[in-house]
Amino acid sequence: MHHTSKPRRGRGTPDNPKNRFTALEYIRDEDAGDEESSPQATEVFYDTTRSIIARNTSPDIGFDASVNPYRGCEHGCIYCYARPTHEYLGFSAGLDFETKLLAKMAAPALLRKELASPKWVPQVIAMSGVTDCYQPVERHLKLTRGCLEVLAEFRNPVCIITKNQLVTRDIDILNELARYEAVSVMLSITTLDDKLRRVLEPRASHPEHRLKAVKMLRDAGIPVGVMVAPIIAGLNDAEIPALVKAAVEAGAQRAGYTHLRLPYGVAPLFEQWLEAHVPTKKDKVLNRVRAMRGGQLNEREFGKRMRGEGVFAEQVASLFKLACRQAGLANTSPALSTDAFRRPSGPQLSLFD
């Protein structure tokens, strides 16, 4: 049985479960004292990748190309489906995922090179398809901002999804992209209860700050919406009407949702989190997840993994549809355009040329 440590302040999980690709496992000393409850410092490593545009082959994800400036994510969302990707790097899907980050320092330069190539067919690029491009380390490294500057130079459309108010820092560039129907932003909001947010997604922005970001983006003329994600049946599903209403009042032009996904090592981490933070709801939540996932905690089949199936999935779908109707939300997605795409020739074009 996997040893469970005390919760760490400011972290989604205190544990580093065994990497499924290695024979080694890190076991924390049970007599470690105060270190157990203190936050572990974030380490940033440089990722020397030679390409930056990733291709998506999943038919139930709405984009083909994405840019991920960071691997790992300091937000520490316990439910994050991207946690297992850290195992490919030799790290754990647990505490390592939120404390050992890899930054692709050459991301803007690599993106410029790939967009300038005659092989690039202008299309929407998602930021990010895996980890949050506006996680706290972005405040200092500004890799996402650098990539957006390149996208604005080329007028290549981008869709952004984030849980961080930091996106508003880049309104100047987003505004420029909006002139060419080349940007949309989605703020992901899981709960309006900040007490729950602090343990569920400890270093993501306060829910009110995310709603303020929605308002700031809308006021700046940037197409903006809200993702109620993930919906965790038995924990935050009752908040759907209030979340949609708050989103619309802030200026959201559309709303969407996804259900909780628990691939590989995320499932045991999430079970431990339920036991530590909401033990009275643990069985209810897990039973509802199984009911929507064919009796399992995770469903990998395309078409089912995002929406789920069964009576609880149908109830959520009905509730979400009703919430949108009551809030007066037409829920239409902006049509992003590649019509203005251009390749700089000679000296680098000015962003606001």
C-alpha positions in Angstrom: 0.0 0.0 0.0 1.3 3.4 -0.9 2.3 5.6 2.0 0.3 8.8 2.3 1.9 11.9 3.9 0.2 14.8 5.5 -1.1 17.5 3.2 1.5 20.1 2.2 0.4 23.7 2.3 0.3 25.2 -1.2 0.7 21.8 -2.9 -1.9 19.6 -4.5 -0.3 16.4 -3.2 2.5 15.6 -0.7 3.3 12.3 -2.3 5.5 11.1 -5.1 4.2 7.7 -6.2 6.3 5.3 -8.1 7.0 6.2 -11.8 5.3 3.5 -13.9 8.4 3.3 -16.1 11.1 2.9 -13.5 11.9 0.3 -10.8 12.7 3.0 -8.2 10.2 4.5 -5.7 10.8 7.4 -3.3 9.4 6.7 0.2 9.2 9.8 2.5 10.5 9.4 6.0 7.5 9.3 8.4 9.6 11.0 11.1 10.5 14.0 8.8 9.0 16.5 11.3 7.8 19.9 10.2 9.2 19.4 6.7 6.1 17.2 6.0 3.7 20.2 6.1 5.9 22.8 4.6 5.7 23.6 0.8 8.5 22.2 -1.3 10.4 24.8 -3.3 9.7 24.9 -7.1 12.7 24.0 -9.3 12.9 25.0 -12.9 14.9 23.1 -15.4 15.7 24.2 -19.0 14.1 22.0 -21.7 16.3 22.0 -24.8 13.6 20.7 -27.2 14.1 21.5 -30.8 10.5 21.8 -31.9 7.6 23.6 -30.2 4.4 22.8 -32.1 2.8 19.5 -30.9 0.3 17.6 -33.1 -2.9 16.2 -31.7 -4.3 12.9 -33.0 -7.3 12.7 -30.6 -10.6 13.1 -32.5 -12.4 14.5 -29.4 -10.0 17.4 -28.8 -10.9 20.5 -30.8 -7.5 21.4 -32.2 -4.7 19.8 -34.2 -1.7 22.0 -33.1 -0.6 23.2 -29.7 2.2 25.0 -28.0 3.3 24.1 -24.5 6.0 26.3 -23.1 6.2 24.4 -19.9 6.2 20.8 -18.7 4.8 20.2 -15.2 2.5 22.8 -13.6 2.9 24.7 -10.4 -0.9 25.2 -10.1 -0.9 21.8 -8.5 -4.4 20.8 -9.5 -4.8 17.4 -7.9 -7.1 16.1 -10.7 -4.8 17.2 -13.6 -4.9 14.6 -16.4 -1.4 15.8 -17.5 0.3 14.6 -14.4 1.3 11.2 -16.0 3.2 13.1 -18.7 5.9 13.8 -16.1 6.7 10.2 -15.9 8.1 10.2 -19.4 10.7 12.6 -18.0 11.7 10.3 -15.2 9.8 12.2 -12.6 6.7 11.3 -10.5 3.1 12.3 -11.4 2.8 13.5 -7.8 4.7 16.2 -6.1 7.4 16.3 -8.8 4.8 17.4 -11.4 4.1 20.6 -9.5 7.6 21.3 -8.1 10.0 20.2 -10.9 9.1 22.3 -14.0 10.7 22.2 -17.4 10.8 25.5 -19.3 11.3 25.6 -23.0 13.4 28.7 -23.1 13.7 28.7 -26.9 9.9 28.4 -27.4 9.4 31.9 -29.1 12.4 31.4 -31.4 11.3 27.8 -32.3 7.8 29.0 -33.0 9.0 31.8 -35.3 11.1 29.3 -37.2 8.2 26.8 -37.6 5.7 29.5 -38.7 8.2 30.9 -41.2 8.6 27.5 -42.9 6.8 27.1 -46.2 5.6 23.7 -44.7 3.4 25.5 -42.1 -0.2 25.6 -43.1 -1.9 28.4 -41.2 -4.2 27.0 -38.6 -5.4 27.6 -35.0 -2.8 26.9 -32.4 -3.9 26.0 -28.8 -2.0 27.3 -25.8 -1.7 25.0 -24.0 -2.8 21.5 -24.8 -1.2 20.0 -21.7 -0.1 22.2 -18.8 -1.2 25.8 -18.1 0.8 28.4 -20.2 0.1 31.1 -17.5 1.2 29.1 -14.4 3.1 31.2 -11.8 6.6 30.8 -13.4 5.3 32.6 -16.5 5.2 35.8 -14.6 9.0 35.9 -14.7 10.0 33.8 -17.7 7.5 35.3 -20.1 7.7 32.4 -22.6 4.0 32.5 -23.3 4.1 36.2 -23.9 7.1 35.7 -26.3 5.1 33.0 -28.2 2.1 35.3 -28.4 4.3 38.1 -29.8 5.4 35.7 -32.6 1.8 34.6 -33.3 0.8 38.3 -33.5 3.7 39.0 -36.0 2.4 36.2 -38.2 -1.3 36.9 -37.4 -1.7 33.2 -36.8 -4.9 32.4 -34.8 -4.6 31.1 -31.2 -7.0 29.8 -28.6 -5.9 30.0 -25.0 -7.2 28.2 -21.9 -5.9 29.0 -18.4 -6.8 29.1 -14.7 -4.7 32.2 -14.1 -5.5 35.9 -14.1 -2.0 36.5 -15.5 -3.5 36.2 -19.0 -4.7 39.8 -18.5 -1.0 41.0 -18.5 -1.0 40.2 -22.3 -4.1 42.1 -23.3 -2.1 44.4 -25.5 -1.0 41.4 -27.7 -4.4 39.7 -27.5 -6.1 42.9 -28.6 -3.8 43.0 -31.7 -4.7 39.4 -32.5 -8.4 40.2 -32.0 -8.2 42.8 -34.8 -7.8 39.9 -37.2 -10.2 37.4 -35.6 -7.2 35.5 -34.5 -7.7 34.9 -30.7 -10.1 33.4 -28.2 -9.6 32.9 -24.5 -11.2 30.5 -22.1 -10.9 30.9 -18.3 -11.2 27.5 -16.6 -13.2 27.8 -13.3 -13.8 24.7 -11.2 -15.5 26.2 -8.2 -16.6 29.5 -6.7 -15.7 28.3 -3.2 -12.1 29.5 -2.6 -11.8 27.3 0.5 -12.2 24.3 -1.9 -10.0 25.9 -4.5 -7.1 26.2 -2.1 -6.9 22.5 -1.6 -8.1 21.4 -5.1 -5.9 23.6 -7.2 -3.7 25.4 -4.7 -1.7 27.8 -6.8 -4.3 28.7 -9.5 -5.9 32.1 -9.3 -8.8 32.9 -6.8 -12.2 32.3 -8.6 -13.1 36.0 -8.2 -9.8 36.9 -9.9 -10.6 34.6 -12.8 -14.0 36.2 -13.2 -12.3 39.6 -13.1 -10.0 38.4 -15.9 -13.1 37.5 -18.0 -14.5 41.0 -17.5 -11.2 42.6 -18.4 -10.8 40.6 -21.6 -14.4 41.2 -22.6 -14.0 44.9 -22.0 -10.9 44.9 -24.2 -12.9 43.3 -27.0 -11.2 39.9 -26.8 -13.6 36.9 -27.3 -13.8 35.2 -23.9 -15.6 32.3 -22.3 -15.5 30.0 -19.3 -14.8 26.3 -19.0 -16.4 24.7 -16.0 -13.7 22.1 -15.7 -13.5 19.5 -14.5 -16.9 18.7 -13.3 -16.5 16.3 -10.4 -19.8 14.7 -9.8 -20.7 14.7 -6.1 -18.2 17.6 -5.3 -18.8 20.6 -7.6 -21.6 19.6 -10.0 -24.2 21.5 -7.8 -22.3 24.7 -8.6 -22.9 24.6 -12.3 -25.9 27.1 -12.3 -24.0 29.5 -10.1 -20.8 29.2 -12.1 -22.5 29.8 -15.4 -24.4 32.7 -14.0 -21.3 34.3 -12.6 -19.4 33.7 -15.9 -22.1 35.4 -17.9 -22.4 38.4 -15.5 -18.6 38.8 -15.9 -19.0 39.0 -19.7 -18.4 35.4 -20.9 -19.7 34.8 -24.4 -19.7 31.1 -24.1 -19.3 28.2 -21.7 -18.2 24.6 -21.8 -17.4 21.8 -19.5 -15.5 18.5 -19.2 -15.8 15.7 -16.8 -13.1 14.6 -14.4 -10.5 12.2 -16.0 -8.3 10.0 -13.9 -5.6 8.4 -16.1 -2.8 6.2 -14.7 -1.4 7.6 -11.5 -3.9 10.4 -11.2 -6.6 8.0 -9.8 -4.7 7.0 -6.6 -3.5 10.5 -6.0 -7.1 11.8 -6.3 -8.4 9.1 -4.0 -5.8 10.1 -1.4 -6.9 13.7 -1.8 -10.5 12.8 -1.2 -9.6 10.9 2.0 -7.5 13.8 3.3 -9.8 16.8 2.4 -13.4 15.5 1.9 -13.5 12.0 3.5 -17.3 12.1 3.9 -17.8 12.6 0.1 -15.1 10.1 -1.0 -17.4 7.1 -1.7 -20.1 9.3 -3.4 -17.6 11.0 -5.7 -15.8 7.7 -6.7 -19.0 5.9 -7.2 -20.3 8.6 -9.5 -17.0 8.6 -11.5 -17.3 4.9 -12.0 -21.0 5.2 -13.0 -19.9 7.6 -15.8 -16.9 5.6 -16.8 -18.3 2.1 -17.4 -17.5 0.9 -13.8 -13.9 2.2 -14.0 -12.2 5.3 -12.6 -11.0 6.2 -16.1 -12.4 5.8 -19.6 -9.9 6.1 -22.5 -12.2 5.6 -25.4 -12.6 8.6 -27.7 -16.0 10.2 -27.5 -16.7 9.0 -24.0 -13.6 10.2 -22.0 -14.6 13.9 -22.2 -18.4 13.5 -21.7 -18.9 10.3 -19.8 -22.0 8.1 -20.1 -24.9 7.0 -18.0 -27.5 8.8 -15.9 -25.1 11.1 -14.0 -23.5 12.3 -17.2 -27.0 12.9 -18.7 -28.0 14.9 -15.5 -24.9 17.1 -15.8 -25.5 17.7 -19.5 -29.2 18.7 -18.8 -28.2 20.9 -15.9 -25.5 22.6 -17.9 -27.9 23.2 -20.8 -30.5 24.6 -18.5 -28.0 26.9 -16.7 -26.9 28.4 -20.0 -30.5 29.0 -21.1 -31.4 30.6 -17.7 -28.3 32.8 -17.9 -29.2 33.9 -21.5 -26.1 32.4 -23.0 -26.2 31.7 -26.7 -23.0 29.7 -26.4 -21.6 30.2 -29.9 -17.8 29.8 -30.4 -15.9 32.5 -32.3 -14.9 31.6 -35.8 -11.1 32.1 -35.7 -9.6 33.2 -39.1 -6.3 32.5 -40.9 -7.1 35.1 -43.6 -4.7 37.7 -42.2 -1.8 35.3 -41.8 1.5 36.6 -43.2 5.2 35.6 -43.2 7.6 38.4 -42.3 10.2 39.0 -45.1 13.5 40.7 -44.5 13.8 42.4 -41.1 11.4 41.2 -38.5 8.1 43.0 -38.7 6.9 45.2 -36.0 4.1 43.6 -33.9 1.8 46.5 -34.6 2.8 47.0 -38.2 
